[in-house]
Each structure stands twice: as structure tokens, then as C-alpha cells.
Amino acid sequence: MSANILWADDEIDLLRPHVLFLQDKGYTVETVNNGLDAVEKVGKKEYDIIFLDENMPGLSGLETLSRIKAIAQHTPVIMITKSEEEHIMEEAIGSKISDYLIKPVNPNQILHSLKKHLEGRRLVSERTSTNYQQQFGRLSMRLGDKHDTKGWAALYDEIVRWELDLSGSADPGMHEILRSQKSEANELFSRFVAEHYIDWVNGKGVDVPLQSHNLFKVKIAPHIQEGEPPLFMVLIDNLRLDQWRVLEPIIGEFYKVEEQSAFYSILPTATQYARNAIFSGLMPSEIEKRFPGKWISEEEEGSKNAHEDEFLADQLKRLGKNVKHSYNKITSQAQGRKLAENLGNLMGNPFNCIVYNFVDMLSHARTEMEVIRELAEDDAAYRSITKSWFEHSPLFDILKGIAEKGGRVIITTDHGTIRVTEPSKVVGDRNTNSNLRYKFGRNLSYEERDVLAIKDPAKAFLPRANVSTVYVFTKKDLYFVYPNNYNHFVNFYRNTFQHGGISLEEMIVPVVYLKPR
């Protein structure tokens, strides 16, 4: 790689062999022996990287660094010094140097630092692509294996990790191969779910995954104990596994992960069903029976999750957790900021629940708003916008505040979301619901191969509007479109993020137990 280097050192003549070594490697190296000349050169010319001696007479290395950064803020600067004093190192790092080398340095140290800062991204990208190529065959063979519920969760986790690793790769071919493997995985997973779902929700067989209605009992309630630091359950609505993975390093600055696993969202993978199941510890039809009038059918007006706090209190009582607790639902920035400011009021409760709705709002907004369409045009962009939002959100402040006060946290979600790409025709009457990933109603007409059809809702513990109600759930990345004005809606909804159906992204979602560092 050819790059322009500026090297400032009052003993630059003694470093002539190093300069020649770099020039032999194809680098262009300009030298100065004082800080003022270095600042002057940076003001006249753009350099790819700067080597800067810390201990120069006149304008010191740190003073030179400050002036250089005022002119060329983003140019990497590598500080070289004879001193190993901690305060000098800390001051240099605080001034945003890119690296710190201790004299005497050898040519290979210099070359390594150059490659790390000038070619690091390319080298990592190439190495990641090579690693994926080597693992491609093994991953393909795993797709052909017969998996149980834990095996599918492990395979999906591996696919997500490759997605994140390859997101920094410049090789579009590798991205396309992984997308193809993920699509194949979703096809096979959809068949797996269609074959076993009714048995799962009825607790039949030996391979029954942890599901929404059992999540609280198994993963959360055991940690609610008098005398322990307060526990906060933070449910980030519509959070996929890959989104959690990009948030994990940020949250990891304040928390240690004590336990991390996945559970299966029930069908439909939609807030009304999956989240009510989590808080009640019941399946939808059981909620309808236990809480008359509290289950709001989709064709009715009003919030479909207006009674979560009541459902939660009832489940705590059934589980023998008679502790003081709180429930807060955050649907706006103002509500989030208010909770962050009043966090101290919750620390006396053994258990607190926070539902944060932003990710759900983002996924819906991405369908409706052109600006969000542009910002989140694919999965990588969707992860990026989620990360950016989180870093500037009241939720980040809330989590930091809980850690500072010694609280414990369980982060989870109700379901994920998938970017839909292929339409599937459906016909229904005017009372059919509007969701693009699942439909229920009478006289539905649909493509059999595209869906899991549940013709007896009672077997899946789903509410039944009438005796002929049928539920159908799209598989993999399909979305329902009516024949009327077909082409318009195909184009309008293609590549939007939806939930409610059967896919790895929607059904296999994280639950993480954290303790403050």
C-alpha cells in the first residue's frame, strides 16, 4: 500500500534506517525535526498517518499533537516516546492518539502499526472472508442436519455471528452466499416449526423449547428475591438477536453477562400475542378466559396491550412472588427521560419491569416513512440505526443508572422481525386482519405451500372469533398481498421489516441476565 507519512522527531537523522525501510516497502516518508515544522506541514498537505516524538525541545510532542488535531482531526497520530510514565501515556491517549510506541522501536514495530491503522480494515475484511469461505462447507452440511430446537437456536446464532463479521467485508460475493445460506436455513426452519408447533404449545414430546408463556416463570421469577439487589426486567419490544449482538458491547461496559440464552416466541410473533403471553404466563386463549373483556380482538378499537401490568401482577401472585414491584411502559423520549431521572424511586422494589417500545416503532415507521426506508434499507442498516438510537436514548441512561446503583437486569424481547422479499397471494373477507405475516378469518384463500395453516385455533391456544376461524402464518421471508392492486402493494411492502410469521429472526429471540461490573 502506498501512503504519505510525516515523521517528526528531533533525532530524525538517527532514524534514517527506519525511514529507508518504509520507503522500500512503498511508503512515502517526509521528515521534520521539530513540532513547529510538523504543524506547518500538516497545514499545507494531507497525510495518511503521522509519527510524533513525545519528547522534543521547543514545542513538545503533546503540544504538537494538540495543534495537529486542530488542523487534521481525523488523521491517525502514533506517539513515540522514551518515557513509560503513566501520566504521559494517559494524556496522550486522552488526546486521541491512534497508537503509543516506546523507544527504541524496530522497523517491524513501525510497519505493524502502519498496517494496523492504514490497512487494518482491509486485512480484517479479507481474513473474515477467507474464514467464511473455509467454514462455508461445514455450515452447509449443518443446514442438512436434523436439528432439534436447541440445535436451530445454535445454528441461527452462528449465522448471526457471520452476518456481523462479514458486515465489515468489502466482498459482495460473501454477503450473497451468506444470504443464500440464511434463506435456506429459514426454509428448513419454517418446515420444522410447521411440523412441531402444535406439540410444543401443548407440551408434548421431549423437545419442547422455552416459549413466551413460560419465559417469566423459568428465566425471570427465580431471580426475584427479597434481600437481593433489585431486579429490572427490560423488555425491548421487537428486538432481534443480531440487534442484541450490536448492543451487547455497549452494555458490556457497565454489565457482566451472567447468563445468555434464547427462547421461542409463540405464534403469531406479534406484540398482542407474544408480549401478553410473557406477562400473563398464559397462552392467548387462556388470557381471554382468565381475564374476561381484557383480551381485545384485532378488529376492535383500543390498545391490544393495555393490561400488561395487571397480567404481570396476577402471574407474580400465582408464582408466589408477593413482592413490591413496578411496571413502566415507555413509548416516547419524554417518558424515557422522566424514568431515567426518577430511577432512584424504584431501587427499593425487589422487582421492576420496563417495556421499551422504540424498536417496534422503528420497524413500523420503516414501512410508513420514506426517510426511515432510506436509513434502514437492509439488515445491516437496520442494526446500525438501532445501535445509533440506543447510544443516544434514555434507555442507555436508564441502564447505566441501574448499574451505578447496583441493580441487576434481565434484557429480553417478545419477538423479532424479518425483512420480507417475496409476496404470497391471499384472499379474505372484510373482517380479515391487516398484518402482512399472518391472517385469520373465515373463507381465507391462500397458497398452501407458503403457510402454516391452523384450522382449529383451540389446538394452538388462539382466540376463535367464530367456528370457522382459520389462522395462517407465512414462512421464511414471505408477505401477504391481496390480488386487488397487487403490483402496487408488492412494491410498496417489499424489503420492509415485518413480524407475525415464522422465521428464525422472528421466533428465536434473546434473554440475557446481567450484573453490574
C-alpha positions in Angstrom: 0.0 0.0 0.0 1.2 3.5 -0.8 0.7 6.1 1.9 2.1 9.5 2.8 3.7 9.6 6.2 5.0 12.5 8.2 7.6 11.7 10.9 8.5 14.3 13.5 11.5 13.6 15.8 14.3 15.8 17.0 16.7 12.8 16.4 15.3 12.0 13.0 18.8 11.5 11.5 19.3 8.5 13.8 16.0 7.0 12.5 17.2 7.1 8.8 17.4 3.3 8.6 13.7 3.1 9.6 12.8 5.7 7.0 14.6 3.8 4.3 12.9 0.6 5.4 9.5 2.1 5.0 10.4 3.7 1.6 11.5 0.2 0.4 8.0 -1.0 1.4 6.4 1.6 -0.9 5.6 4.3 1.6 6.4 8.0 1.1 8.0 9.4 4.2 8.6 13.1 4.9 10.6 14.1 8.0 10.9 17.1 10.3 13.0 17.6 13.5 10.6 19.8 15.5 7.0 20.3 16.3 6.5 23.7 14.7 7.7 22.4 11.3 5.3 19.4 11.7 2.3 21.7 12.3 3.3 23.8 9.3 3.5 20.8 7.0 0.1 19.4 8.2 -1.4 22.8 7.5 -0.2 22.6 3.9 -0.7 19.0 3.0 -2.8 16.0 3.9 -1.0 13.0 5.4 -2.3 9.4 5.8 -0.6 9.0 9.2 1.9 10.9 11.4 4.6 9.6 13.7 5.3 12.0 16.5 8.1 12.1 19.1 6.7 12.9 22.5 9.9 14.5 23.9 11.0 17.3 21.5 12.6 20.6 22.5 10.6 23.7 21.9 7.0 22.6 21.1 6.6 19.3 22.9 5.0 16.3 21.4 1.8 16.7 23.3 1.6 20.4 22.3 2.3 19.5 18.7 -0.4 16.8 18.9 -3.0 19.3 20.1 -2.2 21.7 17.2 -2.2 18.9 14.6 -5.6 17.6 15.8 -7.0 21.2 15.4 -6.0 21.1 11.8 -6.4 17.4 10.8 -8.8 15.9 13.3 -9.1 12.5 11.7 -5.5 11.9 10.7 -4.1 9.0 12.8 -1.2 10.0 15.0 1.2 7.5 16.5 3.1 8.8 19.5 6.7 7.6 20.1 8.4 8.2 23.4 11.3 7.1 25.6 9.1 7.7 28.7 7.0 5.0 30.2 5.4 7.3 32.8 1.7 6.5 33.2 0.5 10.1 33.2 2.2 10.9 29.9 0.6 7.8 28.3 -2.8 8.7 29.7 -2.5 12.3 28.5 -1.6 11.1 25.0 -4.4 8.6 24.8 -6.8 11.2 26.1 -5.7 13.4 23.3 -6.9 10.7 20.9 -3.7 9.3 19.6 -4.1 6.1 17.5 -1.1 4.2 19.0 1.7 4.5 21.5 5.2 3.1 20.9 8.1 3.0 23.4 11.6 3.7 22.2 13.7 2.1 21.0 11.4 0.9 18.2 12.4 -1.5 15.5 11.3 -1.3 11.8 8.8 -4.2 12.2 7.0 -2.4 15.1 6.6 0.6 12.9 5.4 -1.5 9.9 2.9 -3.4 12.2 1.5 -0.1 13.5 1.1 1.3 10.0 -0.7 -1.8 8.7 -3.0 -1.8 11.7 -4.1 1.7 11.1 -3.9 2.1 7.4 -4.8 -1.4 6.2 -6.4 -2.9 9.2 -10.0 -2.8 7.9 -8.9 -4.3 4.6 -6.9 -7.1 6.3 -9.7 -7.9 8.7 -12.2 -8.0 5.8 -10.0 -10.3 3.7 -9.3 -12.6 6.7 -13.0 -12.7 7.6 -14.0 -13.6 4.0 -11.3 -16.3 3.9 -12.5 -17.7 7.2 -16.1 -17.8 6.0 -15.0 -19.5 2.7 -13.3 -22.2 4.8 -16.4 -22.6 7.0 -18.9 -22.5 4.2 -18.9 -26.2 3.5 -19.3 -27.0 7.2 -22.2 -24.6 7.6 -23.8 -26.1 4.5 -23.5 -29.5 6.0 -25.1 -28.3 9.2 -28.1 -27.0 7.3 -28.6 -30.5 6.1 -28.5 -32.0 9.6 -31.7 -32.8 11.5 -31.8 -30.2 14.3 -33.8 -30.1 17.5 -35.0 -26.8 19.0 -31.6 -26.1 20.7 -29.8 -27.0 17.5 -31.8 -24.5 15.5 -31.0 -21.8 18.1 -27.3 -22.6 17.9 -27.3 -22.6 14.1 -29.1 -19.2 14.0 -26.6 -17.8 16.5 -23.7 -18.9 14.2 -25.4 -17.3 11.1 -25.9 -14.1 13.0 -22.2 -14.0 14.1 -21.1 -14.5 10.5 -23.5 -11.7 9.4 -21.9 -9.3 11.9 -18.3 -10.4 11.0 -19.0 -10.1 7.2 -20.7 -6.7 7.6 -17.2 -5.1 7.5 -16.2 -7.1 4.4 -16.0 -5.4 1.1 -16.6 -8.7 -0.7 -20.2 -8.7 -2.0 -19.9 -12.3 -3.1 -19.5 -13.4 0.5 -22.6 -11.4 1.6 -24.6 -13.0 -1.2 -23.5 -16.5 -0.3 -24.4 -16.0 3.4 -27.8 -14.5 2.4 -28.4 -17.6 0.4 -27.5 -19.9 3.3 -29.7 -17.9 5.6 -32.6 -18.2 3.2 -32.1 -21.9 3.0 -32.0 -22.1 6.8 -35.3 -20.2 7.1 -36.9 -22.5 4.6 -35.9 -25.6 6.6 -36.7 -23.9 9.9 -40.2 -23.0 8.7 -40.8 -26.6 7.9 -39.5 -27.7 11.3 -41.9 -25.2 13.1 -44.9 -26.2 10.9 -44.3 -29.9 11.8 -43.9 -29.4 15.6 -45.6 -26.2 16.7 -48.9 -27.7 17.9 -46.9 -30.2 20.0 -44.8 -27.5 21.5 -47.6 -25.4 22.8 -49.4 -28.5 24.2 -46.2 -29.6 26.0 -46.0 -32.8 24.0 -42.7 -34.7 23.4 -39.2 -34.3 24.8 -38.1 -31.5 22.6 -40.3 -28.6 23.7 -38.5 -25.2 23.7 -38.8 -22.5 26.2 -41.7 -20.3 24.8 -43.2 -16.9 25.5 -45.8 -18.0 28.1 -43.1 -19.9 30.2 -40.3 -17.3 29.9 -41.2 -15.3 33.0 -41.6 -18.4 35.2 -38.3 -20.0 34.0 -35.9 -17.1 33.4 -37.1 -14.2 35.5 -39.1 -15.2 38.5 -36.2 -17.3 40.1 -34.1 -14.1 40.3 -36.7 -12.1 42.2 -35.6 -12.4 45.8 -36.1 -10.3 48.9 -32.7 -9.1 50.2 -31.0 -9.3 46.7 -30.2 -6.1 44.7 -33.3 -5.0 42.8 -34.0 -6.8 39.6 -35.1 -4.9 36.4 -36.8 -6.8 33.6 -36.2 -4.6 30.5 -38.3 -5.8 27.5 -37.2 -4.1 24.3 -40.1 -4.7 22.0 -39.2 -6.3 18.7 -35.5 -6.9 19.4 -33.8 -9.4 17.1 -30.8 -11.5 18.1 -28.5 -9.5 15.7 -29.7 -6.2 17.2 -28.9 -7.5 20.6 -25.4 -8.5 19.4 -24.6 -4.9 18.3 -25.9 -3.5 21.6 -24.0 -6.1 23.7 -20.5 -4.5 23.6 -22.0 -1.1 24.6 -24.0 -2.5 27.5 -20.9 -4.7 28.4 -19.1 -1.5 29.6 -21.4 -1.5 32.6 -22.6 -5.1 33.0 -21.2 -8.6 33.1 -23.3 -11.2 31.2 -24.2 -13.9 33.8 -26.4 -16.0 31.6 -27.4 -15.7 27.9 -29.8 -17.9 26.0 -32.7 -17.8 23.5 -36.4 -18.7 23.7 -39.1 -19.2 21.0 -41.8 -16.6 20.5 -45.2 -18.1 20.2 -47.3 -17.6 17.0 -48.3 -15.1 15.9 -44.9 -13.4 16.5 -46.7 -10.1 17.2 -46.9 -7.9 20.2 -50.5 -8.5 21.1 -50.0 -12.3 21.4 -46.3 -12.8 22.3 -46.0 -10.0 24.9 -49.3 -10.6 26.6 -48.2 -14.3 26.9 -44.9 -13.3 28.6 -46.6 -11.1 31.2 -49.5 -13.3 31.9 -47.7 -16.6 31.8 -50.6 -17.8 29.6 -51.4 -18.5 26.0 -53.8 -16.1 24.2 -57.0 -18.2 24.6 -56.2 -18.8 28.2 -55.8 -15.0 28.8 -59.2 -14.5 27.1 -60.8 -16.9 29.6 -59.0 -15.8 32.7 -59.4 -12.1 32.1 -62.9 -11.5 30.6 -63.0 -8.4 28.5 -59.2 -7.8 28.8 -58.3 -9.6 25.5 -59.1 -7.1 22.7 -59.6 -8.8 19.4 -57.8 -7.3 16.4 -60.9 -5.9 14.7 -61.8 -3.9 17.9 -60.6 -0.4 18.6 -58.2 0.2 21.5 -54.8 -0.9 22.7 -54.1 -4.6 22.5 -51.5 -4.4 25.3 -53.3 -2.2 27.8 -53.4 -4.7 30.7 -49.8 -6.0 30.9 -49.3 -4.6 34.4 -52.5 -6.5 35.6 -51.4 -9.7 33.9 -47.9 -9.3 35.4 -49.3 -8.8 38.9 -51.5 -11.9 38.5 -48.6 -14.0 37.4 -46.4 -12.8 40.3 -49.1 -13.8 42.7 -49.5 -17.2 41.1 -45.8 -17.8 41.3 -45.7 -16.8 45.0 -43.7 -13.7 44.4 -45.5 -11.4 46.7 -43.1 -8.5 46.4 -43.4 -4.8 45.8 -42.9 -4.2 42.1 -43.4 -1.6 39.4 -44.3 -1.6 35.7 -43.4 1.2 33.3 -44.1 1.3 29.6 -42.0 3.8 27.6 -43.4 4.9 24.2 -41.7 8.3 23.9 -38.4 10.1 24.6 -40.0 12.2 27.2 -41.3 9.2 29.1 -37.8 7.6 28.9 -36.1 10.7 30.2 -38.6 11.0 33.1 -37.9 7.4 34.1 -34.2 7.9 34.0 -34.5 10.9 36.3 -36.7 9.1 38.8 -34.8 5.8 38.8 -33.9 6.2 42.4 -37.6 5.8 43.4 -37.6 2.2 42.0 -34.5 0.9 43.8 -36.5 -0.1 46.9 -38.6 -2.5 44.9 -37.3 -6.1 44.6 -38.7 -6.2 41.0 -39.3 -3.6 38.3 -40.5 -4.1 34.8 -39.7 -1.7 31.9 -41.2 -2.1 28.5 -39.4 -0.1 25.9 -41.2 0.3 22.6 -38.8 2.1 20.3 -37.6 -0.8 18.2 -41.2 -1.7 17.4 -41.9 1.8 16.4 -38.8 1.9 14.2 -39.8 -1.3 12.4 -43.3 0.1 11.7 -42.0 3.5 10.8 -39.7 1.9 8.3 -42.7 0.7 6.4 -44.5 4.1 6.5 -41.8 6.7 6.3 -39.6 7.3 3.3 -36.8 8.7 5.4 -36.6 5.6 7.5 -36.8 3.4 4.4 -33.6 5.2 3.2 -31.9 4.8 6.6 -32.7 1.2 7.1 -32.7 -0.3 3.6 -31.3 -3.7 4.7 -30.4 -5.7 7.7 -27.0 -4.1 8.3 -28.5 -0.6 8.1 -31.3 -1.7 10.5 -28.7 -2.9 13.0 -26.8 0.4 12.6 -29.8 2.6 13.1 -30.7 0.6 16.2 -27.2 1.0 17.6 -27.2 4.7 16.9 -30.6 5.2 18.5 -29.6 3.2 21.6 -26.4 5.2 22.2 -28.4 8.4 22.3 -31.5 7.1 24.0 -32.9 7.5 27.5 -32.8 3.7 27.7 -29.0 3.8 27.7 -29.1 6.3 30.5 -31.6 4.1 32.4 -29.3 1.0 32.1 -26.3 3.0 33.2 -28.2 4.4 36.1 -29.3 0.9 37.2 -25.7 -0.4 37.0 -24.4 2.6 39.0 -27.0 1.9 41.7 -26.1 -1.8 41.8 -29.2 -3.2 40.3 -29.5 -6.4 38.2 -31.0 -6.5 34.8 -32.7 -9.1 32.5 -32.9 -7.8 28.9 -35.3 -9.7 26.6 -38.0 -9.1 24.0 -41.3 -10.5 22.8 -40.4 -11.3 19.2 -38.2 -10.3 16.3 -38.8 -9.1 12.8 -37.8 -10.1 9.3 -37.1 -8.2 6.1 -39.7 -9.5 3.7 -38.9 -10.0 0.0 -41.4 -12.3 -1.7 -45.2 -11.8 -1.9 -47.8 -14.5 -1.3 -51.4 -14.1 -2.5 -54.2 -14.2 0.0 -57.9 -13.6 -0.2 -60.1 -12.8 2.8 -63.3 -11.0 3.7 -63.5 -7.5 5.1 -63.1 -8.7 8.6 -59.6 -10.3 7.9 -56.8 -8.7 9.9 -54.3 -6.4 8.2 -51.0 -8.0 9.3 -48.7 -8.9 6.4 -47.2 -12.0 8.1 -50.3 -13.7 9.4 -54.0 -13.7 8.7 -57.1 -15.0 10.5 -60.7 -15.1 9.5 -63.3 -17.0 7.6 -63.1 -18.2 4.0 -59.4 -17.5 3.6 -57.8 -18.5 0.3 -54.0 -18.8 0.3 -51.1 -20.6 -1.2 -50.8 -23.9 0.9 -47.0 -24.2 0.3 -46.4 -20.7 1.7 -48.0 -21.0 5.1 -48.7 -22.9 8.2 -52.5 -23.1 8.4 -54.1 -23.7 11.8 -57.7 -24.7 11.1 -58.5 -25.4 14.7 -57.3 -22.4 16.7 -58.0 -24.2 20.0 -55.1 -26.6 19.4 -52.7 -23.6 19.3 -54.5 -21.8 22.2 -55.6 -19.0 19.9 -58.8 -17.0 20.2 -61.5 -18.0 17.9 -63.8 -15.3 16.6 -66.3 -17.9 15.2 -66.5 -21.6 14.4 -64.9 -21.2 11.0 -61.9 -19.0 12.0 -58.6 -20.1 10.5 -55.1 -18.8 11.2 -52.4 -18.8 8.5 -48.7 -17.8 9.1 -46.3 -17.0 6.3 -43.0 -18.9 6.2 -39.4 -17.5 5.8 -39.4 -14.0 4.2 -42.9 -14.1 2.5 -45.6 -11.4 3.0 -49.3 -11.5 2.2 -50.7 -9.4 -0.6 -54.3 -9.2 -1.8 -54.9 -9.7 -5.6 -56.5 -6.2 -5.7 -53.9 -3.6 -6.8 -51.4 -6.4 -6.4 -48.3 -4.8 -8.1 -48.6 -1.6 -6.1 -48.6 -3.4 -2.7 -45.9 -5.9 -3.8 -43.6 -3.0 -4.5 -44.7 -0.9 -1.5 -44.0 -3.6 1.1 -41.1 -5.5 -0.4 -37.9 -5.1 1.8 -39.9 -3.8 4.7 -39.5 -5.3 8.2 -42.5 -7.2 9.4 -43.4 -9.7 12.1 -46.1 -12.2 12.9 -44.9 -15.2 10.9 -42.4 -18.0 11.0 -38.7 -17.3 10.6 -35.5 -17.6 12.6 -35.4 -13.8 13.1 -39.0 -13.6 14.5 -39.1 -16.7 16.6 -35.7 -17.2 18.2 -35.0 -14.2 20.4 -32.6 -13.4 23.3 -33.0 -13.4 27.1 -29.9 -12.1 28.9 -29.2 -11.9 32.7 -26.8 -9.1 33.6 -25.0 -8.0 36.8 -23.2 -4.6 37.2 -19.5 -4.5 36.9 
